[in-house]
Amino acid sequence: MDADLIKLVNKLQDTFANLGGELDMPQLAVVGSQSAGKSSVLETIVGRDFLPRGSGIVTRRPLVLQLIHTPVPDHPVDYTEWGQFLHIDKRFSDFNDIRKEIEQETFRVAGQNKGISKLPIHLRICSPNVLDLTLVDLPGLTKIPVGDQPSDIEKQIRGLVLDYITKPNCVILAVSGANVDLANSEALKLARSVDPQGRRTIGVLTKLDLMDAGTNALDILTGRVYPLKLGFIGVVNRSQADINNEKPMTDALDSEAEFFRSHHAYRNIAHKNGTKYLAKTLNQVLMNHIRDKLPDMKARLNTLMGQAQQELNSFGDAALYGDKNQQSGLILRLMTQFARDFVASIEGTSVDISTKELSGGARIYYIFNDVFGQALTSIDATHNLDGQDIRTAIRNSTGPRPSLFVPEIAFDLLVKPQIKLLEAPSLRCVELVYEELVKICHNCTSAELQRFPRLHAQLVEVVSELLRERLGPTTDYTQSLIDIQTAYINTNHPAFIQGSAAAAHTITNPPKQNIPRHHSSSAQITSTESVNGASSPEEDDEEEAPVNGVTNGTGSLRSPLDRRSGAASAPPSAPTAVPPRHHHQHHLGNASRNVSGASTASGAPGAPGTAKETFLNYFFGQNGTGPLGPGNGGVAERSATTGRDVSGADPALETGLMAGKRGMDRSNAAFDMKSLGKHIEAASDSTNELTMREEMETNLIRSLIQSYFNIVRQSIQDLVPKAIMHLLVNNTSQQVQNRLVASLYKPELFGELLNEDETLVAERARVKALLDAYRDAFKTLSEVSLKST
């Protein structure tokens, strides 16, 4: 019955080694310094040479050695002693081959250098010459790296040894050399750290025959120096010369017994020393240890069975997936759960809400508010338009005719490309939301759904296809929002700064750095002050005319002051058309009063003028002194041939071809086609400096573009997220479950969709086998407990 206990432990040890069980089995761990004689002790117990030998670290992986006593067969066979490894299905009758296999398996896992590995080698030796034992040979303790050993070899080995001997079910076999002071024994020092009372430590003294003459280890063997509950046992191993000469084990055992019988200090305790007594003691200690640990092992097995059963339940029962009815119910339930998780993640009602980063619908809001909003805000309405571009557009929109007013066609021509700048961020917003929905789809997986990778892949594919279907209409509608804005430029929008207001603001704040140098006369300065809204002190209290401009029917921007409609007040959101007036100490002429709108054509103070009078007076000034009047330097032009300023010349000379022929003789051919071509090229040169009128027109158009662009940008920032939510997000959420059922709820697909992952199937089989092993071990231990009682 006692032999059955060790065989049971060996069987459980092999089973749990293959299945990865966590049961702490009772075993003997051999601990000692390098060259302390551990390998010789084990080989003497087995009675065979089978362990690798050499200098430095030889044992670099734990060797779990199971010794099984087999009776001598009645009918002789080829061999009665053999060894078998757990990693290879082969029996070795030649123990030299066992040594080679240990070396090769060590190299395979631990490498060719002197590194170590915690993965054990399992070896079973069956022989009629051994007792039932389970031993673990651990790497020898070392202090200083030698040769190509790792620099932290001491730490690695100590950690490996402690992993075994700290377990309460492990009996420590501390091997020390008798020719070394016991206080320096690394094995005993390490054993005391985990077993301070010495209750599960057996001391083994080797090399008793190598002690100095006149010295002995009697006090140690009798427990007077270092007391251990299991005591010390002395052995005498073969010397290196005996190993080299291949001295038989039987002769070595006989020599050992003779040494103890003939030694004057050990003859009285010879029966309690030697390798044979060590093997019997270890067998008895192991059986008693197993018997003592049976209740703890049963309790541990109960816990392990519960854990294994719970893990097996998480994998599901494979037998359930063979029934079509059960398959249909399972697939429908998984589809419904997937759709619910998808919608819940978008709405923010998911159970597993992350507290570390944004996810689901929160990321969509972040795209709308931060990414898309900042992208639109960062767009400058006129950053890609300089004064030359605007001047060219104004000129091209008037054709061969000179412009009397700023043409509205130029405004339309320039504002539409600027509105198109909103198209790229709007379409990118659609793409970002689409990509986020795809991520949400991939993340909607439960532990149960992970068991079916094909079903999960099909669910993701169906939802992704639905998203792709909705991406096209959403993109097209977003594109149409931009096209709608460019299709009709609504200059009558309440928030739009219209013609006269923008003109007044432009004239009030002219960019001084762009004014040409030839506009510097005192008359021009006086006219500029008038344009800026300066007035005489007596006009400060007069009421100003509203300036909420409208578009006339002639394709130009004009003031809204019309006799038929009366004075229209500017909307609250539009900036003030005419800036506040300031008191000046010097006298201002009629031009100042006319431009500011405080005087009428008849000179009567406070009488409102007509829209035509106000607009003409605004640009040209009464009596020709306005900013665009002939007396103002803002429209000064130079002769094409002489470059002389002709703004104040005789009007008769400014008519027809006379302006181009001044200073030329009719018979003179200098003004030929080549000269004309040069002037045409000069006229189309974009580097020409802007005149005051062109500067004012340019700034007027720029202000109008900025005002209208802000209106469109605000509208797009509001409409695009609404369109995406309606056409893409909400539409997908509403259709996802119906689409999944229509696409995948088909009986012919159940078998393929519920095909489990191969790794999961293998893991379920392993856990099931482990659970069966736990149950068998518990049953066997229960029977052994009943027999022992």
C-alpha positions in Angstrom: 0.0 0.0 0.0 2.9 2.4 0.8 4.4 1.6 -2.6 1.1 2.5 -4.2 1.3 6.0 -2.7 4.6 6.8 -4.5 3.3 5.3 -7.7 0.1 7.4 -7.4 2.2 10.5 -6.9 4.4 9.6 -9.9 1.3 9.1 -12.0 -0.2 12.4 -10.9 3.1 14.1 -11.5 3.3 12.9 -15.1 -0.3 13.8 -15.7 0.0 17.3 -14.4 3.3 17.8 -16.2 1.6 17.2 -19.5 -1.6 19.1 -18.7 -0.1 22.0 -16.8 -1.8 21.3 -13.4 -0.9 23.3 -10.3 -1.0 20.5 -7.7 1.9 20.6 -5.4 3.1 17.0 -5.3 5.3 15.6 -2.5 8.8 15.1 -3.7 12.5 15.1 -2.7 14.7 18.0 -4.0 18.4 17.5 -4.1 20.3 20.7 -3.3 24.0 21.2 -3.1 27.0 23.2 -4.3 28.9 22.3 -7.4 31.2 19.4 -6.9 29.5 18.5 -3.7 28.8 15.0 -5.0 25.0 15.3 -5.9 25.3 13.4 -9.1 27.4 10.7 -7.5 24.8 10.2 -4.8 22.0 9.8 -7.3 23.9 7.5 -9.6 24.8 5.3 -6.6 21.2 5.2 -5.5 20.2 4.1 -9.0 23.2 1.9 -9.5 23.9 3.2 -13.0 26.0 5.9 -14.6 23.5 8.0 -16.5 24.0 11.7 -15.5 26.1 14.1 -17.5 29.5 15.0 -16.0 32.0 17.7 -16.6 33.4 21.0 -15.3 31.3 24.0 -14.4 27.5 23.7 -14.6 26.4 20.3 -15.8 22.9 20.2 -14.6 21.2 23.2 -16.2 17.6 22.0 -16.1 15.7 20.4 -13.2 15.7 16.6 -13.6 12.6 14.9 -12.2 13.8 11.4 -11.5 11.2 8.7 -10.8 12.6 5.5 -9.6 10.2 2.5 -9.9 11.0 -0.8 -8.4 10.1 -3.7 -10.8 10.4 -7.3 -9.7 12.7 -9.6 -11.5 10.7 -11.2 -14.4 10.1 -14.9 -14.3 11.0 -15.2 -18.0 14.2 -13.3 -18.9 13.9 -10.7 -21.5 16.4 -8.6 -23.4 16.6 -6.1 -20.5 15.4 -5.7 -17.0 16.4 -2.1 -16.5 15.3 0.7 -18.7 14.6 4.4 -18.8 11.9 6.5 -20.4 11.6 10.2 -20.9 8.3 12.0 -20.8 9.0 14.1 -23.9 9.8 11.1 -26.1 8.0 7.8 -26.5 11.0 5.5 -26.4 12.6 3.2 -23.9 16.3 3.3 -23.4 18.1 0.2 -22.2 21.5 1.7 -22.6 22.2 4.3 -19.9 24.8 6.0 -22.0 22.0 6.9 -24.4 20.0 8.3 -21.5 23.0 10.6 -20.7 23.2 11.7 -24.3 19.4 12.4 -24.4 19.6 14.5 -21.2 22.4 16.5 -22.8 20.6 17.0 -26.0 17.3 18.0 -24.3 19.2 20.5 -22.1 20.8 22.0 -25.2 17.5 22.2 -27.0 15.8 24.3 -24.3 18.6 25.9 -22.3 20.9 26.6 -25.3 24.6 25.7 -25.9 26.0 28.2 -23.4 26.0 27.8 -19.6 22.5 29.3 -19.1 19.8 27.5 -17.1 16.1 26.8 -17.7 13.3 26.2 -15.3 11.6 23.7 -17.6 12.2 20.3 -16.1 13.2 17.0 -17.7 11.1 14.0 -16.7 12.9 10.7 -16.5 11.5 7.4 -15.3 13.9 4.5 -14.5 12.5 1.1 -13.9 14.8 -1.4 -12.2 14.6 -4.3 -9.7 17.6 -2.6 -8.0 15.9 0.6 -6.9 13.3 1.6 -4.4 10.2 3.7 -5.2 11.4 7.3 -5.1 10.8 10.6 -6.7 13.8 12.9 -6.7 14.4 16.3 -8.3 18.1 17.0 -9.2 18.6 20.8 -9.2 21.5 22.7 -10.7 24.5 23.1 -8.3 24.8 26.3 -6.3 27.7 28.5 -7.4 29.2 31.8 -6.4 31.4 33.1 -9.2 30.7 32.9 -12.9 33.3 30.8 -14.7 34.0 30.7 -18.4 31.0 31.6 -20.5 28.5 31.5 -17.5 26.1 34.4 -17.2 27.2 37.2 -14.8 24.0 36.6 -12.7 24.3 32.9 -12.7 24.2 32.7 -8.9 20.9 34.7 -8.8 19.4 32.5 -11.5 20.3 29.2 -9.7 19.2 30.4 -6.3 15.8 31.5 -7.8 15.3 28.2 -9.5 16.2 26.2 -6.3 13.9 28.4 -4.1 11.0 27.7 -6.5 11.1 24.1 -5.5 12.2 24.0 -1.9 9.8 26.8 -0.7 6.8 24.5 -1.4 5.7 22.9 1.9 5.3 19.5 0.2 9.0 19.3 -0.8 11.5 17.4 1.3 15.0 19.0 1.0 18.0 16.7 0.5 20.9 19.0 1.4 24.2 17.6 0.1 27.4 18.9 1.6 31.0 17.8 1.4 32.5 16.5 4.7 35.9 18.0 3.8 34.4 21.5 3.9 33.4 23.4 7.1 29.7 22.8 7.6 29.3 26.5 8.4 30.2 27.2 4.8 27.6 24.8 3.4 25.4 26.7 0.9 22.9 23.8 0.8 22.2 24.0 4.5 22.1 27.7 4.5 19.5 27.8 1.7 17.5 25.0 3.4 17.4 26.9 6.7 16.0 30.0 4.9 12.9 28.1 4.0 12.9 25.4 6.7 14.2 27.1 9.8 13.1 24.3 12.2 14.7 21.6 10.1 11.5 19.5 9.9 11.7 18.6 6.2 15.5 18.7 5.6 17.7 15.6 5.3 21.5 16.3 5.6 23.8 14.2 3.4 27.6 14.3 4.0 29.7 13.2 1.1 33.5 12.7 0.8 33.9 11.3 4.3 37.0 9.4 3.1 38.7 12.7 2.0 38.7 14.4 5.4 42.1 15.3 6.9 43.8 12.6 9.0 42.7 12.7 12.6 39.4 14.4 11.8 35.9 13.0 11.5 32.3 14.0 11.1 30.9 12.0 14.0 29.4 15.0 15.8 27.7 16.2 12.6 26.3 12.7 11.8 24.9 12.3 15.4 23.2 15.7 15.2 25.3 17.5 17.9 26.5 20.3 15.6 23.6 21.0 13.3 20.4 19.3 14.5 17.9 18.2 11.9 14.7 16.3 12.6 15.4 13.8 9.8 19.1 13.7 10.7 22.3 13.4 8.7 23.5 10.4 6.6 27.0 9.9 5.5 28.0 8.4 2.2 31.2 7.5 0.4 31.1 8.0 -3.4 33.4 6.8 -6.0 36.5 8.8 -6.6 37.3 10.4 -10.0 39.8 7.6 -10.6 37.1 5.0 -9.9 34.8 6.8 -12.4 37.6 7.0 -15.0 38.4 3.3 -14.5 34.6 2.5 -14.7 34.5 0.8 -11.3 31.3 -1.2 -11.0 28.6 0.1 -8.7 28.4 -3.1 -6.7 32.1 -2.9 -5.9 31.7 0.8 -5.0 28.8 -0.1 -2.5 31.0 -2.9 -1.0 33.9 -0.5 -0.6 31.6 2.0 1.1 30.2 -0.5 3.6 33.7 -1.6 4.4 34.8 2.0 5.0 32.1 2.5 7.7 32.6 -0.9 9.4 36.4 -0.4 9.6 36.5 3.3 10.6 37.1 3.7 14.3 34.8 6.7 14.5 31.9 5.4 12.4 31.8 1.7 13.2 29.1 2.2 15.8 26.8 4.1 13.4 27.7 2.2 10.3 24.2 0.7 10.0 22.8 4.3 9.8 25.1 5.4 7.0 25.8 4.5 3.5 24.0 4.8 0.2 21.7 1.8 0.8 20.5 3.2 4.1 20.0 6.6 2.4 17.8 5.0 -0.3 15.7 3.2 2.3 15.4 6.3 4.5 14.4 8.5 1.5 11.8 5.9 0.5 10.3 5.9 4.0 10.4 9.6 4.4 8.7 10.2 1.1 5.9 7.7 1.9 5.4 9.2 5.3 5.4 12.7 3.8 2.8 11.7 1.2 0.6 10.1 3.9 0.9 13.2 6.0 0.0 15.5 3.1 -3.0 13.5 1.8 -5.6 15.7 3.5 -4.0 18.8 2.2 -3.8 17.3 -1.3 -7.5 16.4 -1.2 -8.4 19.9 -0.2 -6.2 21.3 -2.9 -7.7 19.0 -5.5 -11.2 20.1 -4.5 -10.2 23.7 -5.2 -8.6 22.8 -8.5 -11.6 20.9 -9.7 -13.8 23.9 -9.1 -11.5 26.2 -11.0 -11.2 23.7 -13.9 -14.9 23.2 -14.1 -15.5 27.0 -14.2 -12.9 27.4 -16.9 -14.5 24.6 -18.9 -17.9 26.2 -18.6 -16.5 29.4 -20.0 -15.5 27.5 -23.2 -19.0 26.1 -23.6 -19.9 22.5 -24.2 -19.0 21.4 -27.7 -21.8 18.9 -27.8 -24.4 21.7 -27.8 -23.3 22.9 -31.2 -24.4 19.8 -33.1 -28.2 20.4 -32.7 -29.7 22.8 -35.3 -32.2 24.2 -32.9 -29.6 25.0 -30.4 -27.4 26.4 -33.1 -30.1 28.8 -34.3 -30.9 30.0 -30.8 -27.2 30.6 -30.1 -26.6 32.5 -33.3 -29.7 34.7 -32.9 -28.6 35.5 -29.3 -25.1 36.4 -30.4 -26.4 38.5 -33.2 -28.7 40.4 -30.9 -26.0 40.9 -28.4 -23.6 42.2 -31.0 -26.2 44.7 -32.3 -27.0 45.9 -28.8 -23.3 46.4 -28.0 -22.8 48.3 -31.2 -25.7 50.7 -30.5 -24.8 51.0 -26.8 -21.2 51.9 -27.6 -22.5 54.8 -29.8 -25.0 56.0 -27.3 -22.7 55.7 -24.4 -24.8 53.2 -22.5 -22.4 50.3 -22.7 -21.6 48.4 -19.5 -17.8 48.3 -20.2 -17.2 52.1 -20.4 -13.5 53.0 -20.5 -12.2 55.5 -18.0 -8.8 55.9 -19.6 -9.7 57.1 -23.1 -12.6 58.3 -25.3 -14.5 55.6 -27.0 -17.7 55.0 -29.0 -20.0 58.0 -29.4 -17.7 60.2 -27.3 -15.1 60.0 -30.1 -17.8 61.0 -32.7 -18.6 64.0 -30.6 -14.9 64.8 -30.4 -14.7 64.6 -34.2 -17.6 67.0 -34.6 -16.7 69.5 -32.0 -12.9 69.6 -31.9 -11.5 68.1 -35.1 -14.1 69.4 -37.6 -14.9 72.6 -35.7 -11.2 73.6 -35.4 -10.6 72.7 -39.0 -13.3 75.1 -40.2 -12.2 77.8 -37.7 -8.6 77.7 -39.0 -9.7 78.5 -42.5 -9.0 82.2 -43.5 -11.6 83.4 -45.9 -9.2 85.5 -48.0 -5.7 84.1 -47.1 -5.2 83.0 -50.7 -6.4 86.2 -52.3 -4.1 89.2 -52.6 -5.0 92.6 -53.9 -3.8 91.9 -57.4 -6.2 88.9 -57.6 -9.2 90.9 -56.5 -8.3 93.8 -58.9 -8.0 91.4 -61.8 -11.3 89.8 -61.0 -13.0 93.3 -60.9 -11.4 94.3 -64.2 -12.3 91.0 -65.9 -15.9 91.2 -64.7 -16.5 94.6 -66.4 -15.2 93.6 -69.8 -14.3 96.5 -72.1 -16.4 99.0 -70.1 -15.0 101.0 -67.2 -16.7 100.3 -63.9 -18.8 102.9 -62.3 -19.5 100.9 -59.2 -17.9 97.7 -57.7 -19.3 94.9 -59.9 -21.2 92.2 -58.1 -20.0 89.6 -60.6 -16.5 90.0 -59.2 -17.8 89.3 -55.7 -19.6 86.1 -57.0 -16.5 85.1 -58.9 -14.3 85.4 -55.9 -16.5 84.1 -53.1 -17.4 80.8 -54.7 -13.9 79.3 -54.7 -13.5 80.4 -51.1 -16.7 78.6 -50.1 -15.2 75.5 -51.8 -12.4 75.6 -49.1 -15.0 74.2 -46.7 -15.5 71.1 -48.8 -12.3 69.2 -47.9 -12.8 69.3 -44.1 -16.5 68.5 -44.4 -15.7 65.3 -46.5 -12.9 64.4 -44.1 -15.3 64.7 -41.2 -17.5 62.1 -42.9 -14.5 59.8 -43.3 -13.5 60.1 -39.7 -16.9 59.2 -38.4 -17.1 56.3 -40.8 -13.7 55.0 -39.6 -14.8 55.4 -36.0 -17.9 53.4 -36.6 -15.8 50.6 -38.1 -13.6 50.6 -35.0 -16.7 50.4 -32.8 -17.9 47.4 -34.8 -14.6 45.5 -34.4 -14.6 46.2 -30.6 -18.0 44.7 -30.1 -17.0 41.2 -29.1 -17.9 39.3 -26.0 -16.1 36.4 -24.4 -18.6 34.0 -25.8 -18.4 35.4 -29.3 -14.6 35.1 -29.2 -15.0 31.4 -29.3 -16.4 31.7 -32.9 -14.0 33.7 -35.0 -15.8 33.0 -38.2 -19.1 34.2 -36.8 -17.5 37.3 -35.4 -15.8 38.0 -38.7 -19.1 37.7 -40.6 -20.9 40.0 -38.1 -18.2 42.6 -38.6 -18.3 42.2 -42.4 -22.1 42.7 -42.5 -22.0 45.8 -40.4 -19.0 47.1 -42.4 -20.9 46.6 -45.6 -23.9 48.5 -44.2 -21.6 51.3 -43.3 -20.1 51.4 -46.7 -23.5 51.6 -48.2 -24.3 54.6 -46.1 -21.0 56.3 -46.7 -21.8 57.1 -50.3 -25.1 58.9 -49.7 -23.6 60.7 -46.7 -20.6 61.9 -48.8 -22.9 63.0 -51.6 -25.2 64.9 -49.4 -22.3 66.6 -47.7 -20.9 67.5 -51.1 -24.3 68.9 -52.1 -24.3 71.2 -49.0 -21.2 72.9 -50.4 -22.7 73.0 -53.9 -25.9 74.5 -52.6 -24.0 77.3 -50.9 -22.2 78.1 -54.2 -25.3 77.8 -56.3 -26.9 80.9 -55.0 -25.1 83.7 -53.3 -27.7 85.3 -51.0 -26.4 88.8 -50.4 -29.7 89.7 -48.8 -28.9 87.5 -45.8 -29.6 89.4 -42.5 -26.1 88.8 -41.2 -24.3 89.9 -44.4 -22.4 93.2 -44.3 -23.8 94.7 -47.5 -22.5 97.2 -50.0 -22.6 100.7 -48.5 -21.8 99.4 -45.0 -18.7 97.6 -46.2 -17.7 100.6 -48.3 -18.0 103.0 -45.4 -16.0 100.6 -43.2 -13.3 100.2 -45.9 -13.0 104.0 -46.5 -13.0 104.6 -42.7 -10.1 102.2 -42.2 -7.9 102.3 -45.4 -4.7 100.3 -45.3 -2.1 103.1 -45.2 0.8 101.0 -46.3 -0.8 100.3 -49.7 -1.6 104.0 -50.6 0.5 105.1 -53.6 3.0 107.9 -52.9 1.5 110.3 -55.5 -1.6 110.7 -53.2 -0.1 113.1 -50.8 -1.3 116.6 -51.7 -3.2 118.7 -49.2 -6.4 118.5 -51.2 -6.2 114.7 -51.2 -5.7 114.6 -47.5 -8.7 116.8 -47.0 -10.7 114.5 -49.2 -9.5 111.4 -47.4 -10.5 112.9 -44.0 -14.0 113.5 -45.5 -14.2 109.8 -46.6 -13.2 108.7 -43.2 -16.3 110.2 -41.8 -15.0 113.4 -40.3 -17.5 116.2 -40.1 -17.7 119.7 -38.9 -18.7 120.2 -35.3 -22.1 121.6 -36.2 -23.1 118.3 -37.9 -22.3 116.0 -35.0 -25.9 115.9 -33.8 -27.5 115.1 -37.1 -29.1 111.7 -37.6 -27.2 109.3 -39.9 -28.8 107.4 -42.7 -29.1 103.6 -42.4 -26.7 101.6 -44.6 -28.0 98.1 -44.8 -27.3 97.7 -48.5 -29.0 95.6 -51.1 -28.0 94.5 -54.6 -29.3 96.5 -57.5 -30.4 95.2 -60.8 -27.4 96.3 -62.7 -25.0 93.8 -61.3 -23.3 96.2 -58.8 -23.4 96.7 -55.0 -25.2 99.9 -54.0 -26.6 101.5 -50.9 -30.1 100.5 -49.7 -31.2 104.1 -49.3 -34.1 104.3 -51.7 -37.0 106.7 -51.7 -39.5 103.9 -52.4 -38.5 101.7 -49.5 -37.5 104.3 -47.1 -34.5 104.1 -44.8 -33.8 100.5 -43.8 -32.1 99.9 -40.5 -29.0 97.7 -40.4 -29.3 94.3 -38.7 -27.9 93.9 -35.2 -25.4 91.3 -36.3 -23.9 93.6 -39.0 -21.1 96.0 -38.0 -22.0 99.7 -37.9 -21.9 101.1 -41.4 -20.6 104.6 -40.6 -18.1 104.8 -37.7 -18.6 107.4 -35.0 -17.8 110.9 -35.9 -15.0 112.8 -34.3 -14.6 116.6 -33.7 -11.9 118.3 -35.8 -10.5 121.8 -35.2 -9.9 122.7 -38.9 -12.6 123.6 -41.4 -14.0 120.8 -43.6 -15.4 121.4 -47.1 -18.6 120.4 -48.7 -17.1 117.0 -49.7 -16.9 116.0 -46.1 -20.5 116.7 -45.4 -21.7 115.1 -48.6 -19.7 111.9 -48.0 -20.9 111.5 -44.5 -24.5 111.8 -45.7 -25.3 114.8 -43.4 -26.1 117.2 -46.2 -28.6 117.0 -49.0 -28.2 118.1 -52.6 -30.1 121.3 -51.9 -28.0 122.1 -48.9 -30.9 122.0 -46.5 -29.6 120.4 -43.3 -31.3 117.2 -42.1 -33.2 116.6 -45.4 -32.8 113.1 -46.6 -31.4 112.6 -50.1 -32.3 110.1 -52.7 -30.5 106.7 -53.0 -28.9 107.9 -56.2 -27.7 111.2 -54.7 -26.4 109.5 -51.6 -24.5 106.8 -53.5 -23.0 109.2 -56.1 -22.1 111.7 -53.5 -20.6 108.9 -51.5 -18.2 107.9 -54.2 -17.6 111.1 -56.1 -18.5 113.8 -53.6 -20.6 116.9 -54.3 -19.0 119.4 -56.6 -16.4 116.8 -57.7 -14.6 116.6 -54.4 -15.5 113.0 -53.4 -12.9 110.2 -53.1 -13.5 109.1 -56.6 -14.1 112.5 -58.1 -12.0 114.2 -60.7 -10.5 116.5 -58.1 -9.2 113.6 -56.0 -5.9 112.1 -56.5 -7.3 108.6 -56.0 -8.3 108.3 -59.7 -5.3 110.1 -61.1 -4.0 108.4 -64.2 -0.9 108.8 -66.2 -0.5 109.2 -69.9 0.5 106.1 -71.8 3.2 107.9 -73.7 4.5 110.6 -71.4 3.6 109.3 -67.9 2.3 112.8 -67.0 -0.6 113.1 -64.6 -3.7 114.0 -66.7 -6.4 113.9 -64.0 -6.9 117.6 -64.2 -6.5 118.1 -68.0 -9.0 119.6 -70.4 -12.0 117.2 -70.8 -11.8 117.6 -74.6 -8.3 116.1 -74.6 -9.6 113.1 -72.5 -12.0 112.0 -75.2 -11.4 109.2 -77.7 -7.9 108.8 -79.1 -6.8 112.3 -78.1 -5.6 111.0 -74.7 -3.3 108.6 -76.4 -2.0 111.0 -79.1 -1.1 114.0 -76.8 2.4 115.2 -77.7 2.5 113.2 -80.9 2.4 114.2 -84.5 -0.3 112.5 -86.7 2.4 111.7 -89.3 4.7 110.3 -86.6 4.7 106.4 -86.6 6.2 106.0 -83.1 2.9 104.9 -81.7 2.8 101.7 -83.8 1.4 98.2 -82.9 4.7 97.1 -81.2 4.5 100.0 -78.8 0.8 99.3 -78.2 1.7 95.6 -77.5 4.2 96.7 -74.9 1.6 98.8 -73.1 -0.8 95.9 -73.2 1.8 93.7 -71.5 2.5 96.4 -69.0 -1.3 96.7 -68.3 -1.5 92.9 -67.6 1.4 92.9 -65.3 0.2 91.9 -61.8 3.0 93.9 -60.1 1.5 97.3 -60.9 0.7 99.3 -57.8 -2.9 99.7 -56.8 -4.5 103.2 -57.1 -6.6 104.6 -54.3 -9.8 103.6 -56.0 -8.5 100.1 -56.7 -7.4 99.8 -53.1 -10.8 100.8 -51.8 -12.6 98.5 -54.2 -10.3 95.6 -53.2 -10.8 96.1 -49.5 -14.6 96.4 -50.1 -14.7 93.1 -51.9 -12.4 91.5 -49.3 -14.8 92.6 -46.5 -17.8 91.3 -48.3 -16.1 87.9 -48.9 -15.2 87.6 -45.3 -18.7 88.4 -44.1 -20.4 86.0 -46.5 -17.8 83.3 -45.8 -18.4 83.4 -42.1 -22.2 83.0 -42.7 -21.6 79.9 -44.9 -19.0 78.5 -42.5 -21.4 78.7 -39.6 -24.1 77.0 -41.6 -21.8 74.2 -42.7 -20.5 73.6 -39.2 -24.1 73.1 -38.1 -25.4 71.1 -41.0 -22.6 68.6 -41.7 -22.7 66.9 -38.2 -26.5 66.7 -38.5 -26.3 65.1 -41.9 -23.7 62.6 -40.8 -25.8 61.6 -37.7 -29.0 61.2 -39.7 -27.6 59.5 -42.9 -24.8 57.5 -41.4 -24.8 57.0 -37.6 -28.6 56.8 -36.8 -29.4 55.0 -40.0 -26.8 52.3 -39.3 -27.9 51.9 -35.7 -31.5 51.4 -36.8 -30.8 48.8 -39.5 -27.9 46.9 -38.0 -29.9 44.1 -36.3 -32.3 43.6 -39.2 -29.3 43.4 -41.6 -27.5 40.9 -39.5 -30.5 38.6 -39.3 -31.3 38.9 -43.0 -27.7 38.2 -44.0 -26.6 35.5 -41.5 -29.6 33.8 -40.0 -29.6 30.9 -42.5 -29.6 27.2 -41.3 -27.1 26.2 -44.0 -24.6 28.7 -42.5 -24.9 27.6 -38.9 -22.3 24.9 -39.0 -19.7 27.1 -40.7 -20.4 30.1 -38.5 -20.1 28.1 -35.3 -16.8 26.5 -36.2 -14.7 27.2 -33.2 -11.1 28.3 -33.1 -8.7 25.4 -33.2 -6.7 26.9 -30.3 -9.8 27.2 -28.2 -10.8 23.6 -29.0 -7.4 22.4 -27.9 -7.6 24.4 -24.8 -11.0 23.1 -23.9 -9.7 19.5 -24.4 -6.8 20.2 -22.2 -8.9 21.7 -19.4 -11.3 18.8 -19.7 -8.5 16.2 -19.5 -7.1 18.1 -16.5 -10.5 18.1 -14.8 -10.7 14.4 -15.4 -7.2 13.9 -13.9 -8.2 15.9 -10.8 -11.3 13.8 -10.3 -9.3 10.5 -10.8 -6.6 11.7 -8.4 -9.2 12.8 -5.8 -10.9 9.4 -6.1 -7.7 7.6 -5.7 -6.6 9.6 -2.7 -9.9 9.0 -1.1 -9.5 5.3 -1.5 -5.9 5.4 -0.1 -7.1 7.4 2.8 -9.8 4.8 3.6 -7.3 2.0 3.4 -4.8 3.8 5.6 -7.5 4.1 8.3 
